[in-house]
Amino acid sequence: MGLLGKPKSRPWWWYLGPGFLVSVGYMDPGNWATSLEAGSRYGYRLLFVVTLASAMAFLFQALAARLGVATGKDLAEHLRERYPGKPGRILFLTAFVAMVATDLAEFMGMAVALNLLLGLPLVLAAWITVLDVFLILYLERYGFRAVELAVSALVGVIGLAYVVELALARPDPQELARNLFLPNPTLLEPGALFVALGILGATVMPHNLFLHSAQVRTRLGEDGPRVYRYLLLDTGLALGGAWLVNAAILVLSAAVFHGRGLVIADLAQAYHTLTPLLGPLAATAFGVGLLASGLSSTTTGTLAAQVVVEGFLQSRSNPARLRLLVRVLAVLPASIALTLHASPMGLIVLSQVVLSLQLPFTLFPLLALVGDPRVMGPLRVPRWVGFLAWGSALLVLALNLFLLVQTLA
């Protein structure tokens, strides 16, 4: 089952990287907006939802990594083989549309950051984001490690930005500790429930599952279960960092905005409000962190698009042409919408709606694959993990459908 080469023992740290590459998808600009609104409306009371969402993200990403380790193939390749003909073409089409929608959300956050930090018009900033495609191509000349290290460095910038923010905001440690791991009765209130659903419903993004299943193959060559244990550690460390960042965003919003009765529902609003409340350093740290979030998440989104196209079409694509195509397909309609004075956050919400519709076409086949002993061999998931995964997947789907109905309404 595609696992083994000659045994060659490597240190644990050699396996770190794939998890950090996908972790930026869980602290992208869309997650920022949701956590900012949750903290400003309800203080620390929805912090537990961030913890729950992060646990679900870890479960699904661990399964995607398990599939890649057990078979040596990524999720797109498996879907092409398992669903030949028209079903496979439908899955490819939905996955490709999801990649474009993902790119829209990510580069829009980057464009907003350029607008806030440098004063660039949003349309110009959106087109400038195309340049990051060439950055990825340049880094790949030096191997997969270069891309992973670059993205990890950007994750570090995001984390450092929020260390600065929290040092300036001085949150209440007792409130933080009380709500981080325990649900709050506020969750039962209709308004709070809707915001909580927004955090949970947008947790899992299809491109991360494709990318993770492909990237772990750079670490194969030994005993499969041993490789997977180290990659599980990698995933836990990376998504643990994403959990801390998302929690920090909500905590910052609760500490700074909620006590003053300010409700934040837009990234630009948060940036401009931080300056008079905490000073220019806080606003600058926010803008730099948002820029790092947008740049890193567009990088992984573009890489995921390449995985999808090559896996489904069974051919080696031209990376430059493919990545430019995906970006232009996202930037062009976004530029027209911005010219017509559309809200950047409105475009991000639209992308999340598209991803919600596509998610079942990625998540459910993944769970079917990892539960199939003919596919997974000795790395087939235990039955209790399968029950937990299917229950979580159905919950995410129900939340996404609920949010979709509310958004359309």
C-alpha positions in Angstrom: 0.0 0.0 0.0 2.6 2.6 -1.1 4.3 3.1 2.2 7.7 1.7 2.4 11.2 2.3 1.1 14.3 1.2 2.8 14.1 2.0 6.5 16.1 5.1 7.3 15.7 6.6 10.7 15.4 10.4 10.9 15.0 12.7 13.9 11.5 13.8 14.9 12.1 17.4 13.9 12.7 16.4 10.3 8.9 15.6 10.0 7.8 19.1 11.0 6.5 21.3 8.2 3.3 20.0 6.5 1.1 20.8 9.5 2.5 24.4 9.7 1.9 24.8 5.9 -1.8 24.1 6.3 -2.3 25.8 9.7 -2.4 29.2 8.1 -5.8 28.2 6.6 -7.1 28.3 10.2 -6.0 31.8 10.9 -6.8 33.4 7.6 -8.6 36.8 7.2 -12.0 35.2 7.3 -11.3 33.7 10.7 -10.0 37.1 11.9 -13.3 38.8 11.1 -15.4 36.1 12.8 -13.3 36.2 16.0 -13.2 40.0 16.1 -17.0 40.1 16.0 -17.4 37.3 18.6 -15.1 39.1 21.1 -16.6 42.5 20.6 -20.2 41.4 20.9 -19.9 38.8 23.7 -16.5 39.3 25.4 -14.8 36.2 26.5 -18.0 34.1 26.5 -17.5 32.4 23.1 -13.9 31.5 23.6 -14.7 27.9 24.1 -16.1 27.8 20.6 -12.6 28.6 19.3 -11.2 25.6 21.3 -13.9 23.3 19.9 -13.4 24.4 16.4 -9.7 23.9 16.7 -10.1 20.4 18.0 -12.3 19.5 15.0 -9.8 21.0 12.6 -7.1 18.8 14.2 -9.2 15.7 13.7 -9.8 16.2 10.0 -6.3 17.4 9.1 -4.9 14.3 11.0 -7.1 12.1 8.8 -5.9 13.8 5.6 -2.3 13.3 6.7 -3.0 9.6 7.5 -4.4 9.0 4.0 -1.2 10.4 2.4 1.1 8.4 4.7 -0.8 5.1 4.3 -1.1 5.2 0.5 1.5 7.6 -0.9 -1.3 9.3 -2.8 -3.1 12.6 -2.1 -6.8 13.0 -1.8 -7.3 14.3 -5.4 -5.6 11.2 -6.8 -7.9 9.0 -4.7 -11.0 10.8 -5.8 -10.1 10.5 -9.5 -9.5 6.7 -9.1 -12.5 6.0 -6.8 -15.0 8.1 -8.8 -14.2 7.7 -12.5 -16.2 9.3 -15.3 -18.9 11.9 -14.7 -18.8 11.8 -10.8 -15.1 12.4 -10.9 -15.5 15.4 -13.3 -18.1 16.9 -11.0 -15.8 16.4 -8.0 -13.0 18.1 -9.9 -15.2 21.0 -10.9 -16.4 21.6 -7.4 -12.9 21.3 -6.0 -11.5 23.8 -8.5 -14.3 26.3 -7.8 -13.5 25.9 -4.1 -9.8 26.7 -4.8 -10.8 29.9 -6.6 -13.1 30.9 -3.7 -10.4 30.2 -1.2 -8.0 32.4 -3.1 -10.6 35.2 -3.1 -10.9 35.2 0.7 -7.1 35.0 1.2 -5.9 37.7 -1.2 -8.8 40.0 -0.1 -7.4 40.0 3.4 -3.9 40.8 2.0 -5.4 43.6 -0.1 -7.2 45.1 2.9 -3.8 45.0 4.8 -2.0 46.8 2.0 -4.8 49.4 1.9 -4.6 50.0 5.7 -0.8 50.0 6.0 0.2 51.8 2.8 -3.0 53.6 1.7 -3.2 51.8 -1.6 -6.6 51.6 -3.3 -8.2 48.3 -2.8 -8.4 47.4 -6.5 -4.7 48.1 -7.0 -3.8 46.2 -3.8 -5.8 43.2 -5.1 -3.8 43.1 -8.3 -0.5 43.5 -6.4 -1.3 40.3 -4.6 -0.7 38.5 -7.9 3.0 38.9 -7.3 3.0 36.4 -4.5 2.5 33.7 -7.2 6.0 34.4 -8.4 7.3 34.4 -4.8 6.1 30.8 -4.5 7.7 29.8 -7.8 11.0 31.3 -6.6 10.9 29.5 -3.3 10.1 26.1 -4.9 13.4 26.3 -6.7 15.0 25.5 -3.3 12.7 22.6 -2.5 9.7 21.9 -0.4 11.5 23.0 2.8 11.9 26.5 1.6 8.2 27.0 1.1 7.4 25.4 4.5 10.0 27.6 6.3 8.7 30.7 4.6 5.1 30.0 5.6 6.2 29.1 9.1 8.1 32.4 9.3 4.9 34.2 8.4 3.0 32.3 11.0 5.6 33.5 13.5 5.0 37.1 12.4 1.2 36.6 13.0 1.9 35.1 16.5 4.4 37.9 17.3 1.8 40.5 16.3 -0.7 39.2 18.7 1.9 38.9 21.5 2.3 42.7 21.1 -1.5 43.2 20.9 -2.2 41.3 24.1 0.6 43.0 25.9 -1.0 46.3 25.1 -4.6 45.1 25.7 -4.0 43.4 29.1 -6.9 40.9 29.1 -8.5 39.6 32.2 -6.6 36.3 33.0 -9.5 34.9 35.1 -12.1 35.5 32.4 -9.7 34.0 29.8 -9.1 30.8 31.9 -12.8 30.4 32.8 -14.0 30.5 29.2 -11.2 28.8 27.2 -12.2 25.2 28.0 -15.7 25.4 29.4 -18.9 26.4 27.4 -20.8 29.5 28.6 -24.6 29.6 28.9 -24.5 32.6 26.6 -24.2 30.1 23.8 -27.9 29.3 24.1 -28.9 32.9 23.2 -30.0 33.2 19.6 -27.5 36.0 18.6 -24.6 34.3 20.3 -25.5 31.0 18.8 -25.4 32.5 15.3 -21.9 34.0 15.9 -20.7 30.7 17.4 -22.0 28.9 14.3 -20.0 31.2 12.2 -16.8 30.2 14.0 -17.5 26.5 13.9 -19.1 26.4 10.4 -16.1 28.0 8.7 -13.6 25.8 10.5 -12.8 23.2 7.9 -11.7 24.4 4.4 -11.4 21.9 1.5 -8.1 23.1 0.2 -6.3 22.3 3.5 -7.4 18.6 3.2 -6.1 18.3 -0.3 -2.8 20.1 0.5 -2.1 18.2 3.7 -2.6 14.8 2.1 -0.2 15.7 -0.6 2.5 17.5 1.5 3.0 14.6 3.9 4.4 12.5 1.0 7.6 14.6 1.3 8.2 12.7 4.5 7.7 9.1 3.4 10.3 6.4 3.2 10.1 4.6 6.6 7.7 2.5 8.6 4.3 4.1 8.1 3.0 4.1 11.6 6.2 5.7 12.9 6.0 8.4 10.2 2.4 9.1 11.0 3.1 9.5 14.7 5.7 12.3 14.0 3.4 13.9 11.4 0.6 13.8 14.0 2.9 15.7 16.4 3.6 18.2 13.6 -0.2 18.7 13.0 -0.8 19.1 16.7 1.9 21.7 17.2 0.8 23.7 14.1 -2.9 23.7 14.8 -2.2 24.3 18.4 -0.5 27.5 17.3 -3.5 28.4 15.1 -5.8 27.8 18.1 -3.7 30.3 20.2 -3.8 32.9 17.4 -7.6 32.6 16.9 -8.1 32.7 20.7 -5.8 35.8 20.9 -7.9 37.6 18.2 -11.1 37.0 20.2 -9.4 37.9 23.5 -8.0 41.1 22.1 -11.5 42.1 20.8 -13.1 41.2 24.1 -10.5 43.2 26.1 -10.4 46.3 23.9 -13.8 46.6 22.2 -16.4 44.8 24.3 -15.9 46.8 27.5 -16.4 50.0 25.5 -19.6 48.8 23.9 -18.0 48.7 20.4 -19.1 46.0 18.0 -16.5 45.2 15.3 -17.7 43.5 12.1 -15.0 44.6 9.7 -11.2 44.3 9.5 -10.7 48.0 8.6 -12.9 49.1 11.4 -10.8 47.1 13.9 -7.6 48.7 12.5 -8.9 52.2 12.7 -10.4 51.7 16.2 -7.3 50.3 17.7 -5.2 53.5 17.2 -7.2 55.8 19.5 -7.7 53.0 22.1 -4.2 51.4 22.3 -2.0 53.6 20.2 -0.5 53.4 16.7 1.7 50.4 17.6 -1.3 48.2 18.2 -2.8 49.2 14.9 0.4 48.6 13.0 0.9 45.2 14.6 -2.7 44.3 13.6 -2.0 45.4 10.0 1.3 43.6 9.8 -0.3 40.4 11.2 -3.2 40.7 8.7 -0.7 41.1 5.8 1.3 38.0 7.0 -2.0 36.1 7.3 -3.1 37.0 3.8 0.3 36.3 2.2 0.7 32.9 3.9 -2.8 31.8 3.3 -2.7 32.8 -0.4 0.5 30.7 -0.7 -1.1 27.6 0.6 -4.3 28.1 -1.4 -2.3 28.4 -4.6 -0.3 25.2 -3.8 -3.6 23.4 -3.1 -5.0 24.4 -6.5 -2.0 22.8 -8.1 -2.5 19.6 -6.1 -6.2 19.4 -7.2 -5.5 20.0 -10.9 -2.6 17.5 -11.1 -4.4 14.9 -8.9 -7.6 14.9 -10.8 -6.2 15.4 -14.3 -3.3 13.0 -13.8 -0.8 15.4 -15.5 2.0 17.7 -14.5 0.6 21.2 -14.9 2.6 24.3 -15.6 2.8 25.9 -12.1 3.1 29.5 -13.3 0.2 29.3 -15.7 -2.0 27.4 -13.3 -1.4 29.7 -10.3 -1.9 32.8 -12.4 -5.1 31.4 -13.8 -6.5 30.7 -10.3 -5.5 34.2 -9.1 -6.9 36.0 -12.1 -10.2 34.1 -11.9 -10.5 35.4 -8.3 -9.1 38.9 -8.7 -10.9 39.9 -11.8 -14.5 39.6 -10.5 -13.4 40.9 -7.1 -11.9 44.0 -8.8 -15.2 44.6 -10.6 -17.1 44.2 -7.4 -14.8 46.6 -5.5 -15.1 49.1 -8.3 -18.8 49.0 -7.8 -18.2 49.7 -4.0 -18.7 46.1 -2.8 -17.6 45.5 0.8 -14.4 43.4 1.1 -16.0 41.6 4.0 -19.0 40.9 1.8 -16.7 39.2 -0.8 -15.0 37.1 2.0 -18.5 36.0 3.2 -19.4 35.1 -0.4 -16.3 32.9 -0.6 -17.2 31.2 2.6 -20.7 30.4 1.2 -19.1 28.7 -1.8 -16.7 26.7 0.4 -19.7 25.6 2.6 -21.4 24.2 -0.5 -18.3 22.4 -1.6 -17.2 20.9 1.7 -19.4 17.7 1.6 -17.8 16.8 -1.8 -14.4 16.7 -0.1 -14.9 15.8 3.5 -17.3 12.8 3.1 -15.1 11.0 0.5 -12.1 11.5 2.7 -13.8 9.8 5.6 -15.0 7.0 3.4 -11.4 6.5 2.2 -9.7 6.5 5.7 -12.3 4.0 6.9 -11.7 1.5 4.1 -9.2 -1.2 5.1 -8.5 -1.9 1.4 -7.1 1.6 1.0 -5.5 2.2 4.4 -4.1 -1.2 5.3 -2.6 -1.2 8.8 -3.3 2.6 9.1 -7.1 2.3 8.8 -8.6 4.5 11.5 -10.0 2.9 14.6 -13.8 2.6 14.8 -14.2 5.2 17.6 -12.2 7.7 15.6 -14.4 7.0 12.6 -17.6 7.6 14.6 -16.1 10.8 16.0 -15.1 12.0 12.6 -18.4 11.3 10.9 -20.3 13.0 13.8 -18.1 16.0 13.5 -18.5 16.1 9.7 -22.2 16.0 10.0 -22.1 18.8 12.6 -20.0 21.0 10.4 -22.2 20.3 7.4 -25.4 21.2 9.4 -23.7 24.4 10.7 -22.6 25.4 7.2 -26.1 24.8 5.8 -27.7 26.8 8.6 -25.2 29.7 7.9 -25.9 29.4 4.2 -29.7 29.8 4.7 -29.2 32.7 7.1 -26.8 34.4 4.7 -29.1 34.0 1.7 -32.0 35.2 3.9 
